[in-house]
Amino acid sequence: MRLTITYGELKNKIKEIAKLDISLMKNTSKSLKLRYNSDNIFIPNVELSLNVISVSPSKIEFSYDCNPLMKFAVDKLLPQIFKKLPEDVIVSDGDKIMIELAEIDKLRNVFKYISLSDIKMNENDLDVFLTLKDI
């Protein structure tokens, strides 16, 4: 089974939650380029690449690449974002981040019935490949 999420849908959800207007585009089939243009002269523009390292039945592991100045800012920002989720959902090790999706309350029941198998970036959207579990 394939679930397609457009970059527009993702962009709108990020804007709703984080109040940031970003742009998203395919970098490779396993990485996504994220860009934020700041209107504030004291806040620099941000560009980074999110790279999918691995996908397992209920976990996604990814890394991010950016210039050293942005890495410093991202490293300071991530703990603030992580505070909004339960402790056992995210494991961070430097620029590698693992998200245990089945531990997020709103997704827990979903992962009783499906397993993640892959994620692929396309020109205008990303595909999340899922497998139905035997019940």
Backbone as CSV, one residue per row, in Angstrom:
resi,resn,N_x,N_y,N_z,CA_x,CA_y,CA_z,C_x,C_y,C_z
1,MET,0.856,-1.157,0.000,0.000,0.000,0.000,0.906,1.226,0.000
2,ARG,0.448,2.259,-0.717,1.248,3.480,-0.815,0.407,4.677,-0.381
3,LEU,0.978,5.478,0.489,0.365,6.717,0.943,1.201,7.854,0.366
4,THR,0.567,8.728,-0.413,1.276,9.846,-1.020,0.935,11.128,-0.268
5,ILE,1.981,11.855,0.106,1.824,13.124,0.815,2.509,14.189,-0.037
6,THR,1.739,15.190,-0.470,2.355,16.233,-1.288,3.197,17.156,-0.410
7,TYR,4.179,17.786,-1.023,5.004,18.738,-0.281,4.150,19.913,0.191
8,GLY,3.122,20.256,-0.569,2.202,21.318,-0.159,1.478,20.969,1.123
9,GLU,1.008,19.711,1.230,0.335,19.268,2.460,1.292,19.331,3.644
10,LEU,2.508,18.848,3.443,3.511,18.871,4.506,3.847,20.306,4.898
11,LYS,4.032,21.160,3.904,4.349,22.563,4.150,3.247,23.237,4.967
12,ASN,1.987,22.977,4.609,0.861,23.566,5.340,0.799,23.075,6.779
13,LYS,1.077,21.790,6.998,1.041,21.233,8.360,2.168,21.834,9.205
14,ILE,3.339,21.988,8.616,4.464,22.598,9.337,4.148,24.054,9.673
15,LYS,3.515,24.749,8.730,3.139,26.150,8.969,2.106,26.240,10.091
16,GLU,1.161,25.295,10.109,0.125,25.274,11.151,0.724,25.006,12.528
17,ILE,1.653,24.064,12.611,2.220,23.656,13.899,3.341,24.586,14.353
18,ALA,4.305,24.833,13.461,5.509,25.570,13.857,5.486,27.045,13.463
19,LYS,4.457,27.448,12.743,4.340,28.853,12.303,5.512,29.270,11.407
20,LEU,6.049,28.310,10.629,7.146,28.576,9.712,6.691,28.312,8.286
21,ASP,6.991,29.230,7.396,6.673,29.052,5.984,7.942,28.558,5.292
22,ILE,7.969,27.282,4.965,9.158,26.666,4.386,8.863,26.212,2.969
23,SER,9.917,25.879,2.248,9.744,25.217,0.960,10.412,23.846,1.051
24,LEU,9.824,22.889,0.372,10.332,21.519,0.353,10.520,21.084,-1.091
25,MET,11.597,20.335,-1.338,11.800,19.790,-2.679,12.651,18.528,-2.591
26,LYS,12.493,17.693,-3.594,13.271,16.461,-3.665,14.731,16.811,-3.868
27,ASN,15.589,16.139,-3.125,17.022,16.238,-3.317,17.483,14.967,-4.032
28,THR,17.190,13.802,-3.423,17.387,12.491,-4.037,16.154,11.674,-3.681
29,SER,16.121,10.407,-4.102,14.962,9.579,-3.762,14.888,9.280,-2.264
30,LYS,15.963,9.548,-1.542,15.992,9.315,-0.095,16.287,10.572,0.707
31,SER,16.234,11.739,0.052,16.471,12.966,0.807,15.617,14.105,0.276
32,LEU,15.327,15.006,1.196,14.442,16.125,0.955,15.183,17.401,1.335
33,LYS,15.110,18.412,0.492,15.728,19.702,0.800,14.668,20.609,1.403
34,LEU,14.992,21.200,2.539,14.099,22.100,3.258,14.744,23.485,3.274
35,ARG,13.947,24.501,2.956,14.477,25.868,2.944,13.502,26.800,3.657
36,TYR,14.056,27.662,4.506,13.282,28.685,5.197,13.945,30.027,4.924
37,ASN,13.204,30.939,4.314,13.706,32.285,4.052,13.164,33.227,5.114
38,SER,14.069,33.795,5.885,13.689,34.697,6.964,13.511,36.113,6.444
39,ASP,12.483,36.777,6.933,12.274,38.186,6.617,12.993,39.091,7.616
40,ASN,13.562,38.495,8.654,14.240,39.226,9.717,15.744,39.241,9.435
41,ILE,16.363,40.404,9.416,17.798,40.477,9.111,18.663,39.827,10.193
42,PHE,18.103,39.603,11.376,18.857,38.981,12.460,18.741,37.461,12.457
43,ILE,17.816,36.941,11.666,17.631,35.491,11.559,18.035,35.077,10.155
44,PRO,19.069,34.237,10.043,19.539,33.858,8.708,18.575,32.898,8.012
45,ASN,18.677,32.826,6.691,17.937,31.829,5.931,18.488,30.455,6.283
46,VAL,17.636,29.460,6.267,18.024,28.105,6.630,17.806,27.193,5.432
47,GLU,18.806,26.387,5.136,18.650,25.348,4.119,19.326,24.098,4.643
48,LEU,18.580,23.021,4.655,19.166,21.758,5.084,18.571,20.610,4.300
49,SER,19.262,19.510,4.355,18.833,18.303,3.666,18.478,17.260,4.714
50,LEU,17.283,16.688,4.612,16.853,15.592,5.490,17.031,14.294,4.717
51,ASN,17.805,13.371,5.263,18.152,12.127,4.582,17.577,10.936,5.330
52,VAL,16.781,10.115,4.653,16.242,8.905,5.270,17.355,7.865,5.307
53,ILE,17.714,7.423,6.509,18.754,6.406,6.680,18.132,5.026,6.620
54,SER,17.051,4.837,7.392,16.394,3.530,7.406,14.937,3.677,7.815
55,VAL,14.170,2.701,7.384,12.755,2.618,7.732,12.526,1.207,8.235
56,SER,11.949,1.077,9.422,11.583,-0.234,9.957,10.088,-0.199,10.244
57,PRO,9.477,-1.284,10.674,8.006,-1.331,10.773,7.323,-0.155,11.460
58,SER,7.944,0.442,12.468,7.295,1.584,13.126,8.267,2.727,13.423
59,LYS,9.456,2.669,12.819,10.480,3.683,13.095,11.032,4.256,11.800
60,ILE,11.413,5.520,11.881,12.135,6.175,10.792,13.412,6.747,11.389
61,GLU,14.533,6.463,10.736,15.798,7.064,11.155,16.270,7.956,10.022
62,PHE,16.610,9.192,10.355,17.099,10.114,9.342,18.219,10.964,9.916
63,SER,18.910,11.647,9.013,19.955,12.573,9.417,19.706,13.886,8.688
64,TYR,20.403,14.900,9.102,20.289,16.178,8.415,21.683,16.717,8.125
65,ASP,21.799,17.413,6.996,23.048,18.054,6.587,22.778,19.533,6.373
66,CYS,23.676,20.362,6.858,23.582,21.799,6.618,24.946,22.410,6.904
67,ASN,25.082,23.689,6.641,26.376,24.327,6.895,26.621,24.392,8.412
68,PRO,27.868,24.553,8.836,28.198,24.517,10.273,27.432,25.526,11.126
69,LEU,27.211,26.737,10.617,26.470,27.732,11.389,25.027,27.280,11.599
70,MET,24.421,26.751,10.548,23.045,26.255,10.661,22.985,25.026,11.564
71,LYS,24.009,24.168,11.508,24.038,22.990,12.374,24.003,23.405,13.836
72,PHE,24.741,24.433,14.170,24.733,24.959,15.535,23.320,25.397,15.923
73,ALA,22.643,26.126,15.040,21.284,26.609,15.319,20.298,25.448,15.413
74,VAL,20.407,24.496,14.496,19.501,23.337,14.499,19.713,22.511,15.767
75,ASP,20.971,22.319,16.154,21.272,21.557,17.376,20.664,22.218,18.616
76,LYS,20.545,23.533,18.616,19.925,24.247,19.738,18.397,24.208,19.655
77,LEU,17.862,24.161,18.435,16.423,24.178,18.231,15.771,22.810,18.454
78,LEU,16.455,21.734,18.060,15.856,20.391,18.149,15.371,20.016,19.549
79,PRO,16.138,20.259,20.619,15.625,19.914,21.947,14.311,20.612,22.289
80,GLN,14.136,21.832,21.786,12.883,22.550,22.028,11.715,21.858,21.314
81,ILE,11.976,21.367,20.119,10.947,20.640,19.363,10.664,19.304,20.038
82,PHE,11.721,18.620,20.470,11.565,17.297,21.084,10.763,17.350,22.373
83,LYS,10.790,18.483,23.075,10.037,18.612,24.324,8.540,18.465,24.119
84,LYS,8.075,18.676,22.892,6.645,18.602,22.595,6.167,17.165,22.422
85,LEU,7.098,16.205,22.402,6.759,14.790,22.226,7.195,14.000,23.453
86,PRO,6.546,12.867,23.722,6.979,12.024,24.843,8.443,11.600,24.683
87,GLU,9.128,11.400,25.796,10.555,11.077,25.798,10.925,9.874,24.948
88,ASP,10.114,8.819,24.971,10.484,7.588,24.283,10.142,7.588,22.793
89,VAL,9.745,8.719,22.231,9.387,8.807,20.813,10.610,9.123,19.952
90,ILE,11.513,9.965,20.441,12.647,10.429,19.643,13.959,10.104,20.343
91,VAL,14.891,9.550,19.554,16.248,9.331,20.032,17.153,10.101,19.081
92,SER,17.970,10.972,19.645,18.847,11.814,18.837,20.295,11.520,19.194
93,ASP,21.113,11.371,18.166,22.541,11.139,18.354,23.280,11.997,17.332
94,GLY,23.650,13.195,17.739,24.293,14.120,16.804,23.319,14.532,15.720
95,ASP,23.700,14.310,14.472,22.828,14.686,13.362,21.911,13.543,12.916
96,LYS,21.874,12.454,13.685,20.975,11.327,13.400,19.816,11.340,14.386
97,ILE,18.621,11.136,13.852,17.413,11.168,14.669,16.553,9.970,14.330
98,MET,16.083,9.267,15.345,15.190,8.132,15.163,13.852,8.479,15.804
99,ILE,12.783,8.304,15.054,11.443,8.575,15.567,10.669,7.273,15.628
100,GLU,10.193,6.927,16.818,9.379,5.729,17.046,7.924,6.150,16.899
101,LEU,7.399,6.005,15.692,6.050,6.485,15.380,4.972,5.767,16.188
102,ALA,5.163,4.507,16.487,4.159,3.736,17.223,4.013,4.205,18.672
103,GLU,4.931,5.030,19.151,4.848,5.553,20.516,4.125,6.890,20.597
104,ILE,3.749,7.453,19.453,2.985,8.697,19.437,1.520,8.331,19.641
105,ASP,0.895,8.916,20.664,-0.466,8.542,21.046,-1.428,8.467,19.872
106,LYS,-1.431,9.465,19.005,-2.385,9.509,17.898,-2.096,8.463,16.818
107,LEU,-0.908,7.877,16.846,-0.549,6.868,15.836,-0.506,5.443,16.385
108,ARG,-0.562,5.314,17.697,-0.408,3.997,18.325,-1.370,2.958,17.746
109,ASN,-2.641,3.289,17.627,-3.608,2.322,17.103,-3.385,2.002,15.629
110,VAL,-2.916,2.983,14.860,-2.648,2.764,13.439,-1.582,1.688,13.261
111,PHE,-0.541,1.743,14.090,0.563,0.798,13.941,0.238,-0.608,14.468
112,LYS,-0.936,-0.795,15.010,-1.406,-2.148,15.322,-1.766,-2.877,14.033
113,TYR,-2.063,-2.112,12.971,-2.578,-2.689,11.726,-1.644,-2.546,10.529
114,ILE,-0.677,-1.641,10.608,0.231,-1.440,9.482,1.682,-1.456,9.931
115,SER,2.567,-1.659,8.958,4.011,-1.554,9.171,4.585,-0.678,8.076
116,LEU,5.536,0.147,8.430,6.255,0.934,7.430,7.206,0.025,6.677
117,SER,7.352,0.250,5.375,8.338,-0.527,4.643,9.340,0.352,3.888
118,ASP,8.935,1.570,3.489,9.871,2.437,2.777,9.301,3.843,2.664
119,ILE,10.183,4.789,2.356,9.805,6.173,2.058,10.624,6.590,0.842
120,LYS,9.952,7.195,-0.125,10.633,7.631,-1.346,10.209,9.054,-1.679
121,MET,11.181,9.916,-1.976,10.905,11.299,-2.356,10.722,11.371,-3.871
122,ASN,9.704,12.105,-4.304,9.431,12.360,-5.710,9.524,13.858,-5.962
123,GLU,9.280,14.286,-7.193,9.395,15.707,-7.532,8.421,16.588,-6.745
124,ASN,7.161,16.145,-6.560,6.136,16.981,-5.925,5.560,16.405,-4.647
125,ASP,5.985,15.203,-4.288,5.410,14.540,-3.122,6.355,13.466,-2.619
126,LEU,5.979,12.870,-1.500,6.722,11.712,-1.005,5.762,10.551,-0.850
127,ASP,6.277,9.372,-1.108,5.489,8.148,-0.976,5.934,7.407,0.273
128,VAL,4.956,7.035,1.096,5.207,6.219,2.282,4.608,4.850,1.962
129,PHE,5.452,3.821,1.943,4.992,2.481,1.616,4.690,1.728,2.917
130,LEU,3.509,1.136,2.955,2.990,0.469,4.150,2.582,-0.953,3.808
131,THR,2.636,-1.814,4.808,2.182,-3.186,4.679,1.118,-3.423,5.725
132,LEU,0.014,-4.026,5.317,-1.034,-4.379,6.290,-0.584,-5.610,7.073
133,LYS,-0.745,-5.564,8.391,-0.382,-6.698,9.238,-1.501,-7.738,9.219
134,ASP,-1.126,-8.976,9.429,-2.137,-10.029,9.596,-2.806,-9.835,10.940
135,ILE,-4.107,-9.901,10.925,-4.854,-9.676,12.165,-5.498,-10.969,12.612
